[in-house]
């Protein structure tokens, strides 16, 4: 069915809940981490309280899923492959000293359960 690796979702806002629900629907092992009690999620989703501004608490909450910056990008869709390619280009230019960069990603989500998007 799903992968054996644990997928940890930090935050249970509208995006975190949607992501955790989607991953669980794929049969994947999912843990959510939030300072506050997580809203109702699928029974198969593990929920763990933690303040991730505390590095030790964040590390403990993610135990079971080692994540580092050198992990390969797992692009599976056209859009994610495009983003992965752009990321590789920016990182290569930075390594070669041609640019200084920081990569940040955010999105404005819409659809069921979204209460804080610009389209809400």
Long-range contacts (C-beta under 8 A, 24 or more apart in sequence): 1-27, 2-26, 2-27, 2-28, 2-29, 3-28, 3-29, 4-29, 5-29, 5-65, 6-30, 6-31, 6-64, 6-65, 7-31, 7-65, 8-32, 8-33, 8-61, 8-62, 8-64, 8-65, 8-67, 9-33, 10-34, 10-52, 10-58, 10-61, 10-62, 12-36, 12-38, 12-39, 12-41, 12-47, 13-116, 14-109, 14-113, 14-114, 14-115, 14-116, 14-117, 15-107, 15-109, 17-41, 17-113, 18-109, 18-111, 18-113, 18-114, 20-45, 21-45, 31-61, 31-64, 33-58, 33-61, 33-62
